[in-house]
Amino acid sequence: MENVISQPHVPGDEVVIRKSASYHPTVWGDYFILQAESSPSTQECDARMQERAEELMEQVRSMFKDTTDILQTMDLVDSIQLLGLSYHFKKEISEALKRVHDADFNDHGLYDTALRFRLLRQEGYHVTPDVFNKFKDEGGSFMSTLGSDVKGLLSLYNAAYLGTHGEIILDEAISFTRNSLVSALADLKPPLTTQVSLDLETPLCRRIRRLLARDYISIYQEDATRDDAILELAKLDFNLLQSLHREELKNITMWWNDLVSSKNLSFARDRLVECYFWILAIYFEPYYSRARVITTKVIAHISILDDIYDVYSTLEESQRLTEAIQRWDAKVVHQLPEYMKDYYLKLIHTFEEFEDLLASGEKYRITYLKEAMKDLSEAYFEESKWRDQHYVPTLEEHLHVSLLEQTREHVASTVQCYMKEYGTDVHVACKKLRGLVDDAWKEINEECLNSTFSIALLERIINYSRISENTYKYIDGYTNSSTKTKEYISLLLVHPIPL
């Protein structure tokens, strides 16, 4: 809901009519600061968990060495990846998948064939989808007898989402397996029921890695074929990472409280924890701690900037802010209205702090970051002009400029742009846009197969797509963060896994 408020613009009689989006207050407040202050030191407990985790990691490394059977090797790799442990075993997984790729693999069932396809494709191997032709009947349809093989159907379902444009058999596989799994769901028992339900909502390749690990630990725990050493390691590792992430978030929250201490920014969304959650989904590993801190602060600044342009500022104020950001100089702060001055100076100061954190050979990165902020401010200003002109851009214009899907009425949303340009209703527009999302994922899959960059780097880009889809799939889960987003954050940052 939007409210219209009046506020003095500059000393004098002039009154500025502004809009207010009436955002709900922060869900978290100082929770992560207060929890850290009220809890006894966890260092000793973490040290014991770390010691035990090291012992278990050696056991798992031995499993990789001792397992020669290809099917067992695939199941081991799959479990390690789904449980969120793969960052500990990169070398072992790489060597194991090379063996899987080189092995003779002709006479295997649906589950094994699809698992091999998924494990290799997500690692960048070129594996042909023709391997699934043997599961079709003479009429060219998937065999009806496969309907009773739920484990195999689920394996094929998740493999097929790694398809690229033109791989028709994978499109057919998604349709066939989805219909079959939905039909079978009522008759399944845990943990398969949980696994099928979660994957039908979002296939494995599109899931946020930390949430997937949390979900899969519960599923794996109920699996009669589980390995207890792997399960214990997964729980310990999850809790150790959670402890690190909570400490990072405590420190970032204190920084945020200083940034927004002025009442001048009371109109902006207070979503610091949600910003951290977003970045945590992109890189969660302990050795990316500095990157998480820096990037969360950047996203937090961007969130305020978005609300200045999109909710609060007049067009003339937006122009002045854009010009100031292009110059990136504290000396021009006097050109800004009072409520922007403190934010602008802190934006510049934050980037100076980033430079202090980086080594001399890394400081060039800040130059690129500044340029990105300049480009972003120009894009936001373009949207401000659309707002004031009541202009509904073409879909191409909107997708080029917009970084977030809009839910507020004063700027046309992607759905509204499509409806106007193509003369459709909202249901048709949503269906078409979901198709664009699926096409985009196929393009991502294709780039990952053909790129010369490492999978480790590409994974960060894929993770950005995962958190974007997760956050905006049904609602704007960033702005309206008291719903599913709160539940996700609680799972990752509030509740440890019982050992």
C-alpha positions as CSV (number, residue, x, y, z in Angstrom):
1,M,0.0,0.0,0.0
2,E,1.2,3.5,-0.8
3,N,0.5,6.6,1.2
4,V,0.9,10.2,0.1
5,I,2.7,12.5,2.6
6,S,3.6,16.1,2.5
7,Q,7.0,17.3,3.7
8,P,8.9,20.6,3.6
9,H,11.4,20.5,0.8
10,V,13.8,23.3,1.7
11,P,13.5,26.1,4.3
12,G,10.6,28.2,3.2
13,D,7.0,27.7,2.2
14,E,7.4,25.1,-0.5
15,V,5.8,21.7,0.2
16,V,6.8,18.5,-1.6
17,I,4.2,15.8,-2.1
18,R,5.9,12.4,-1.6
19,K,4.8,8.8,-1.8
20,S,5.4,6.3,1.0
21,A,5.4,2.6,0.4
22,S,4.5,1.7,4.0
23,Y,7.0,-1.1,4.3
24,H,6.7,-3.4,7.3
25,P,9.4,-2.9,9.9
26,T,12.4,-5.2,10.1
27,V,11.6,-8.7,11.2
28,W,14.9,-9.1,12.9
29,G,16.0,-5.7,14.5
30,D,19.1,-6.3,16.7
31,Y,18.4,-10.0,17.1
32,F,21.8,-11.2,16.0
33,I,23.6,-8.6,18.1
34,L,21.6,-9.4,21.2
35,Q,21.9,-13.2,20.7
36,A,25.7,-12.9,20.5
37,E,25.8,-10.8,23.7
38,S,23.5,-13.1,25.7
39,S,25.0,-16.4,24.6
40,P,28.1,-17.8,26.4
41,S,31.2,-18.1,24.3
42,T,30.8,-20.7,21.6
43,Q,34.5,-20.9,20.7
44,E,35.2,-24.0,22.8
45,C,32.1,-25.8,21.5
46,D,33.0,-24.9,17.9
47,A,36.6,-26.1,18.4
48,R,35.3,-29.5,19.6
49,M,32.9,-29.7,16.6
50,Q,35.7,-28.7,14.2
51,E,38.0,-31.4,15.6
52,R,35.3,-34.1,15.2
53,A,34.5,-32.8,11.7
54,E,38.2,-33.1,10.7
55,E,38.1,-36.8,11.8
56,L,35.0,-37.5,9.8
57,M,36.4,-35.7,6.7
58,E,39.3,-38.2,6.7
59,Q,36.8,-41.1,6.8
60,V,35.0,-39.7,3.9
61,R,38.2,-39.2,1.9
62,S,38.9,-42.9,2.5
63,M,35.5,-43.7,1.1
64,F,36.4,-42.0,-2.1
65,K,39.6,-44.0,-2.3
66,D,38.0,-47.3,-1.4
67,T,34.9,-47.1,-3.6
68,T,35.5,-48.6,-7.0
69,D,32.0,-49.5,-8.0
70,I,30.7,-46.8,-10.4
71,L,27.1,-46.8,-9.0
72,Q,28.3,-46.5,-5.4
73,T,30.7,-43.7,-6.5
74,M,27.8,-41.8,-8.1
75,D,25.7,-42.2,-4.9
76,L,28.6,-41.0,-2.8
77,V,29.2,-37.9,-4.9
78,D,25.5,-37.1,-5.0
79,S,25.1,-37.4,-1.2
80,I,28.1,-35.3,-0.6
81,Q,26.9,-32.6,-2.9
82,L,23.3,-32.5,-1.7
83,L,24.4,-32.4,1.9
84,G,26.4,-29.2,1.2
85,L,29.8,-30.9,1.8
86,S,31.3,-30.7,-1.7
87,Y,33.5,-27.7,-1.0
88,H,35.6,-30.0,1.3
89,F,36.1,-32.6,-1.4
90,K,36.6,-30.8,-4.7
91,K,39.6,-32.9,-5.8
92,E,38.0,-36.2,-4.8
93,I,34.7,-35.4,-6.5
94,S,36.5,-34.3,-9.7
95,E,38.5,-37.5,-9.9
96,A,35.4,-39.6,-9.1
97,L,33.4,-38.0,-11.9
98,K,36.2,-38.5,-14.4
99,R,36.0,-42.2,-13.6
100,V,32.2,-42.1,-14.0
101,H,32.5,-40.3,-17.3
102,D,35.1,-42.8,-18.6
103,A,33.3,-46.0,-17.5
104,D,31.3,-48.2,-19.7
105,F,27.6,-47.3,-19.0
106,N,25.3,-49.0,-21.3
107,D,23.1,-51.5,-19.5
108,H,21.7,-49.4,-16.6
109,G,18.2,-48.4,-15.5
110,L,16.5,-45.1,-15.4
111,Y,17.7,-43.9,-12.0
112,D,21.4,-44.6,-12.7
113,T,21.3,-43.3,-16.3
114,A,19.7,-40.0,-15.2
115,L,21.9,-39.6,-12.1
116,R,25.0,-40.0,-14.3
117,F,23.7,-37.5,-16.7
118,R,22.9,-34.9,-14.0
119,L,26.2,-35.4,-12.1
120,L,28.3,-35.0,-15.3
121,R,26.3,-32.2,-16.8
122,Q,26.4,-30.0,-13.7
123,E,30.2,-30.5,-13.7
124,G,30.4,-29.2,-17.3
125,Y,30.7,-32.5,-19.2
126,H,29.0,-32.8,-22.6
127,V,26.7,-35.7,-22.1
128,T,24.1,-36.4,-24.8
129,P,20.4,-36.7,-23.8
130,D,20.2,-39.5,-26.4
131,V,21.0,-41.8,-23.5
132,F,17.3,-41.6,-22.6
133,N,16.0,-42.8,-26.0
134,K,16.1,-46.4,-24.7
135,F,13.3,-45.5,-22.2
136,K,10.9,-44.6,-25.0
137,D,8.4,-46.9,-26.7
138,E,8.0,-47.5,-30.5
139,G,5.6,-44.5,-30.7
140,G,8.3,-42.2,-29.4
141,S,6.8,-41.6,-25.9
142,F,8.3,-42.5,-22.6
143,M,7.3,-46.0,-21.6
144,S,4.2,-46.2,-19.4
145,T,5.9,-48.9,-17.3
146,L,8.2,-46.3,-15.9
147,G,5.3,-44.8,-14.0
148,S,5.9,-47.2,-11.1
149,D,9.6,-46.3,-10.8
150,V,9.3,-43.2,-8.6
151,K,13.0,-43.1,-7.8
152,G,13.9,-43.3,-11.4
153,L,11.3,-40.7,-12.4
154,L,12.6,-38.2,-9.8
155,S,16.1,-38.8,-11.1
156,L,15.1,-38.1,-14.7
157,Y,13.0,-35.1,-13.6
158,N,16.0,-33.4,-12.0
159,A,18.4,-34.4,-14.8
160,A,16.1,-32.9,-17.5
161,Y,16.2,-29.4,-16.0
162,L,19.9,-29.3,-17.0
163,G,18.7,-29.2,-20.7
164,T,19.5,-26.6,-23.3
165,H,17.6,-25.2,-26.2
166,G,16.7,-27.8,-28.8
167,E,17.0,-30.8,-26.5
168,I,13.4,-31.9,-27.1
169,I,13.7,-35.2,-25.3
170,L,14.5,-33.4,-22.1
171,D,11.5,-31.1,-22.5
172,E,9.4,-34.2,-23.0
173,A,11.0,-35.8,-19.9
174,I,10.0,-32.9,-17.7
175,S,6.4,-33.1,-18.8
176,F,6.2,-36.9,-18.5
177,T,8.0,-37.1,-15.1
178,R,6.1,-34.1,-13.6
179,N,2.7,-35.6,-14.4
180,S,3.8,-39.0,-13.2
181,L,5.2,-37.8,-9.9
182,V,2.2,-35.6,-9.1
183,S,0.0,-38.6,-9.7
184,A,2.2,-40.8,-7.5
185,L,2.6,-38.3,-4.7
186,A,-0.4,-39.3,-2.6
187,D,0.8,-42.9,-2.3
188,L,4.4,-42.2,-1.3
189,K,5.9,-42.5,2.2
190,P,8.6,-40.4,3.9
191,P,11.3,-39.5,3.1
192,L,10.4,-39.9,-0.6
193,T,7.2,-37.9,-0.1
194,T,9.2,-34.9,1.2
195,Q,11.9,-35.2,-1.5
196,V,9.4,-35.4,-4.4
197,S,7.3,-32.5,-3.0
198,L,10.4,-30.2,-2.7
199,D,11.7,-31.1,-6.1
200,L,8.4,-30.6,-7.8
201,E,8.3,-27.1,-6.3
202,T,11.8,-26.3,-7.4
203,P,14.1,-28.8,-9.2
204,L,17.5,-29.5,-7.7
205,C,19.6,-27.4,-10.1
206,R,17.6,-24.3,-9.2
207,R,17.6,-24.7,-5.4
208,I,19.6,-22.5,-3.0
209,R,22.5,-24.6,-1.9
210,R,22.3,-23.9,1.8
211,L,18.5,-24.5,2.0
212,L,19.0,-27.7,-0.1
213,A,21.6,-28.9,2.4
214,R,19.3,-28.2,5.3
215,D,16.4,-30.0,3.7
216,Y,18.5,-32.9,2.5
217,I,20.0,-33.6,5.9
218,S,16.5,-34.4,7.1
219,I,15.8,-36.5,4.1
220,Y,19.1,-38.4,4.3
221,Q,18.6,-39.0,8.0
222,E,15.5,-41.1,7.2
223,D,17.2,-43.0,4.4
224,A,17.9,-46.6,5.4
225,T,21.0,-46.7,3.2
226,R,22.5,-43.6,4.8
227,D,26.1,-43.5,6.0
228,D,26.2,-42.3,9.6
229,A,29.6,-40.8,9.3
230,I,28.5,-38.6,6.3
231,L,25.3,-37.7,8.2
232,E,27.2,-36.6,11.3
233,L,29.7,-34.6,9.2
234,A,26.9,-32.8,7.4
235,K,25.3,-31.8,10.7
236,L,28.5,-30.6,12.2
237,D,29.5,-28.7,9.1
238,F,26.1,-27.0,8.9
239,N,26.3,-25.8,12.5
240,L,29.9,-24.6,12.2
241,L,29.1,-22.6,9.1
242,Q,26.0,-21.2,10.8
243,S,28.1,-20.0,13.8
244,L,30.5,-18.2,11.4
245,H,27.6,-16.7,9.5
246,R,25.9,-15.4,12.6
247,E,29.1,-13.7,13.8
248,E,29.4,-12.0,10.4
249,L,25.8,-10.9,10.5
250,K,26.3,-9.5,14.0
251,N,29.1,-7.2,12.8
252,I,27.3,-6.2,9.7
253,T,24.2,-5.3,11.7
254,M,26.2,-2.9,13.9
255,W,27.5,-1.2,10.7
256,W,23.9,-1.0,9.3
257,N,22.6,0.6,12.5
258,D,25.1,3.4,12.1
259,L,24.2,3.8,8.4
260,V,20.5,4.2,9.1
261,S,20.8,6.0,12.4
262,S,19.4,9.2,10.9
263,K,15.6,9.6,10.7
264,N,16.1,10.9,7.2
265,L,16.0,7.3,5.9
266,S,13.0,6.2,7.7
267,F,11.1,5.7,4.4
268,A,13.5,3.0,3.3
269,R,13.2,-0.8,3.7
270,D,15.1,-2.1,6.7
271,R,16.2,-5.4,5.2
272,L,19.8,-5.9,6.3
273,V,19.4,-9.5,7.3
274,E,17.6,-10.3,4.0
275,C,20.5,-8.7,2.2
276,Y,22.9,-11.0,4.0
277,F,20.7,-14.0,3.2
278,W,20.8,-13.1,-0.5
279,I,24.6,-13.0,-0.4
280,L,24.9,-16.1,1.7
281,A,23.0,-17.9,-1.1
282,I,25.7,-16.9,-3.6
283,Y,28.7,-17.9,-1.5
284,F,28.5,-19.6,1.8
285,E,31.9,-21.2,2.2
286,P,34.1,-20.0,5.1
287,Y,36.9,-18.7,2.8
288,Y,34.5,-16.2,1.2
289,S,33.8,-14.4,4.5
290,R,35.3,-11.1,3.3
291,A,33.4,-11.2,0.1
292,R,30.1,-11.8,2.0
293,V,30.7,-8.8,4.3
294,I,31.6,-6.4,1.4
295,T,28.9,-7.6,-0.9
296,T,26.2,-7.4,1.8
297,K,27.1,-3.8,2.5
298,V,26.9,-3.0,-1.2
299,I,23.5,-4.6,-1.6
300,A,22.3,-2.8,1.6
301,H,23.4,0.5,0.0
302,I,21.6,-0.4,-3.2
303,S,18.4,-1.2,-1.3
304,I,18.4,2.3,0.2
305,L,19.3,3.8,-3.2
306,D,16.4,2.0,-4.8
307,D,13.9,3.4,-2.3
308,I,15.2,6.9,-2.6
309,Y,14.6,6.8,-6.4
310,D,11.6,4.6,-6.5
311,V,9.6,5.8,-3.5
312,Y,10.7,9.1,-1.9
313,S,12.6,11.5,-4.1
314,T,11.2,14.0,-6.6
315,L,12.5,13.8,-10.2
316,E,14.7,16.9,-9.6
317,E,16.2,15.4,-6.4
318,S,16.8,12.1,-8.3
319,Q,18.7,14.0,-11.0
320,R,20.9,15.7,-8.4
321,L,21.7,12.4,-6.7
322,T,22.5,10.8,-10.0
323,E,24.9,13.6,-11.0
324,A,26.6,13.4,-7.5
325,I,27.1,9.7,-7.9
326,Q,28.5,10.1,-11.3
327,R,31.1,12.6,-9.9
328,W,31.7,10.4,-6.8
329,D,33.2,13.3,-4.8
330,A,32.3,14.2,-1.2
331,K,32.8,17.9,-2.1
332,V,29.5,17.9,-4.1
333,V,27.4,16.9,-1.1
334,H,26.1,20.5,-0.8
335,Q,24.2,20.0,-4.0
336,L,22.0,17.4,-2.4
337,P,18.8,17.8,-0.3
338,E,19.4,17.4,3.4
339,Y,17.9,13.9,3.7
340,M,20.4,12.6,1.1
341,K,23.6,14.2,2.4
342,D,24.4,11.7,5.2
343,Y,23.7,8.7,3.0
344,Y,25.8,10.0,0.1
345,L,28.8,10.6,2.4
346,K,28.5,7.2,4.0
347,L,28.3,5.6,0.6
348,I,31.6,7.1,-0.4
349,H,33.1,6.2,3.1
350,T,32.0,2.6,2.8
351,F,33.8,2.2,-0.5
352,E,36.9,3.8,1.1
353,E,36.7,1.1,3.8
354,F,36.5,-1.6,1.1
355,E,39.8,-0.3,-0.4
356,D,41.4,-0.6,3.1
357,L,40.3,-4.2,3.3
358,L,41.9,-5.1,0.0
359,A,45.5,-5.8,-0.8
360,S,47.2,-3.4,-3.2
361,G,46.8,-5.8,-6.1
362,E,43.1,-6.1,-5.4
363,K,42.1,-2.4,-5.2
364,Y,41.3,-2.1,-8.9
365,R,38.1,-4.0,-8.1
366,I,36.7,-1.0,-6.3
367,T,37.0,1.0,-9.6
368,Y,34.7,-1.5,-11.3
369,L,32.3,-1.4,-8.3
370,K,32.1,2.4,-8.5
371,E,31.3,2.2,-12.2
372,A,28.6,-0.4,-11.5
373,M,27.0,2.0,-8.9
374,K,27.1,4.8,-11.4
375,D,25.4,2.7,-14.0
376,L,22.8,1.6,-11.5
377,S,22.0,5.2,-10.5
378,E,21.4,6.1,-14.1
379,A,19.1,3.1,-14.5
380,Y,17.1,4.1,-11.4
381,F,16.8,7.7,-12.7
382,E,15.5,6.3,-16.0
383,E,12.8,4.5,-14.0
384,S,12.0,7.7,-12.1
385,K,11.3,9.5,-15.4
386,W,9.0,6.7,-16.5
387,R,7.2,7.0,-13.2
388,D,6.6,10.7,-13.5
389,Q,5.7,10.5,-17.2
390,H,3.3,7.5,-16.5
391,Y,5.2,5.8,-19.3
392,V,4.8,2.0,-19.7
393,P,8.0,0.8,-21.4
394,T,8.3,-2.1,-23.8
395,L,9.2,-5.4,-22.3
396,E,12.7,-5.1,-23.7
397,E,13.2,-1.6,-22.3
398,H,11.9,-2.8,-18.9
399,L,14.1,-5.9,-18.7
400,H,17.1,-3.8,-19.7
401,V,16.7,-1.2,-17.0
402,S,15.0,-3.1,-14.1
403,L,17.1,-5.1,-11.7
404,L,14.1,-6.2,-9.4
405,E,10.5,-7.2,-10.3
406,Q,8.3,-4.4,-9.1
407,T,5.2,-4.8,-7.0
408,R,4.6,-1.1,-6.4
409,E,2.0,0.7,-8.5
410,H,3.9,3.8,-9.4
411,V,6.3,2.0,-11.8
412,A,5.0,-0.5,-14.4
413,S,5.9,-4.1,-13.5
414,T,7.2,-6.6,-16.0
415,V,3.8,-8.2,-16.2
416,Q,2.2,-4.9,-16.9
417,C,4.7,-4.1,-19.6
418,Y,4.0,-7.4,-21.3
419,M,0.2,-7.0,-21.0
420,K,0.3,-3.6,-22.6
421,E,2.7,-4.5,-25.4
422,Y,1.0,-7.7,-26.4
423,G,-2.6,-7.0,-25.4
424,T,-2.9,-10.0,-23.1
425,D,-4.5,-10.5,-19.6
426,V,-2.5,-11.1,-16.5
427,H,-2.7,-14.9,-16.7
428,V,-1.4,-15.1,-20.2
429,A,1.4,-12.6,-19.3
430,C,2.5,-14.6,-16.3
431,K,2.6,-17.8,-18.3
432,K,4.6,-16.2,-21.0
433,L,7.0,-14.7,-18.5
434,R,7.5,-18.1,-16.8
435,G,8.4,-19.4,-20.2
436,L,11.0,-16.7,-20.5
437,V,12.4,-17.8,-17.1
438,D,12.7,-21.4,-18.3
439,D,14.4,-20.2,-21.5
440,A,16.9,-18.2,-19.4
441,W,17.8,-21.3,-17.4
442,K,18.4,-23.2,-20.6
443,E,20.7,-20.4,-21.7
444,I,22.5,-20.6,-18.4
445,N,22.9,-24.4,-18.8
446,E,24.3,-23.9,-22.3
447,E,26.8,-21.3,-21.3
448,C,28.0,-23.5,-18.4
449,L,28.7,-26.3,-20.9
450,N,30.5,-24.1,-23.4
451,S,32.2,-21.6,-21.2
452,T,36.0,-21.5,-20.7
453,F,35.6,-20.3,-17.2
454,S,35.8,-22.7,-14.2
455,I,32.7,-24.3,-12.7
456,A,33.7,-22.6,-9.4
457,L,33.3,-19.2,-11.0
458,L,30.1,-20.1,-12.9
459,E,28.6,-21.5,-9.8
460,R,28.4,-18.0,-8.3
461,I,26.5,-16.7,-11.3
462,I,24.1,-19.7,-11.1
463,N,23.6,-19.1,-7.4
464,Y,22.6,-15.5,-8.1
465,S,19.9,-16.9,-10.4
466,R,18.8,-19.3,-7.8
467,I,18.3,-16.7,-5.1
468,S,16.6,-14.4,-7.5
469,E,14.1,-17.1,-8.5
470,N,13.6,-18.1,-4.9
471,T,13.0,-14.6,-3.7
472,Y,10.6,-13.5,-6.4
473,K,9.0,-16.7,-7.5
474,Y,5.6,-16.1,-5.9
475,I,5.8,-12.7,-4.2
476,D,8.5,-10.0,-3.6
477,G,10.1,-12.0,-0.7
478,Y,12.6,-9.2,-0.1
479,T,10.1,-6.4,0.5
480,N,7.5,-8.7,2.1
481,S,10.1,-10.6,4.1
482,S,7.9,-11.6,7.1
483,T,6.6,-14.6,5.0
484,K,8.7,-17.4,3.5
485,T,11.9,-15.4,3.6
486,K,11.7,-15.3,7.4
487,E,11.3,-19.1,7.5
488,Y,14.3,-19.6,5.2
489,I,16.5,-17.2,7.3
490,S,15.5,-19.0,10.5
491,L,16.5,-22.3,9.1
492,L,19.9,-21.0,8.0
493,L,20.8,-18.5,10.7
494,V,18.7,-19.1,13.8
495,H,18.1,-22.8,14.4
496,P,21.1,-25.2,14.5
497,I,20.6,-28.8,13.6
498,P,20.3,-31.1,16.6
499,L,23.3,-33.4,16.9
